[in-house]
Amino acid sequence: MWHFIIKQDALTPGLYQHLQKLAVLTEVELFNEPYENVCLFSVEEYASFVDELDLSGLRYEALTERPTRDELRNLLF
């Protein structure tokens, strides 16, 4: 399983819904200032999901293990 972290503000509603359909699980982690909210997409098919993200021009982090909430806060790019 692959986990992709994307800043919530980078996603339009249509793109969010499209990625959500491709993912096995979608989670939104809400943080207070000064941290930004993030979306975590868990997928089984790495290559096709990366293609979608790259074609959309999104910046992301990809991990093989689901990060904890503290790790998510520190992984923001």
N, C-alpha and C positions, 0 to 999 in steps of 0.2 A: 504494500500500500504506500502511496506517495501522498504527501501533504504539501499543499501550495499555500503560501501566505501572501495576501495581496492587501494593500491599504484600501479600506472601504471607500474613501473619497475618490479613488481612481476608477471606480466602476460606475457606469451608467446603469439605470434599472434594467434596460434590455440586455446589456452584456452580462450583468449579474445573473439574470434568469437563464440566459444561454449556458453559462458556465455551470450553474446549479444543475441543469439537466444532464450535463456530462459527468458530474461528480457523484460518487456514492454517498457522500455526506458533506453538508455545508454547515459551517458554524460561523457566527459573528461574535467576536470578542470585543466588548465595549470597554474603553478605557477613559479615564478622566484626563484633563489637561495635565501635563503637556504632551501626553501620548495620544497617538491617533488610533482610531478603531481599525480592526483588521478582520478580513474574511479568511477563513481557513477551509480550503476545498480538499477533500480526501478522495483520491482517485486510484483506480487500479492500472489504468493505461497511461503511462508516463508520456510517451511520444506524442500521441494525439492531443493531449491536454496542453503540452508545451507548445505545439503548433498553434493551437487556438490563442494562447497567451501572447506568443510572439507576433502573430498576425494582427492582434489587437493593440500591440505596442505597450503592453503592460509590464511593469517591473514586478518581480516576484522572487520569493525564496522557496526553494524546493527541499524538502526533508524526507527521509525515509521513516522516521518515527515521529509520532504526534508530539509537538512541543507542549510543555506546561504553560500555564498562563504567564508565569514569570519569564520563561524563555521567549514567549511571544513578544512581551514588552521590550525585551532586550534585543530581539532579532530585527526590530524595525530598521529599515535601511534609510 
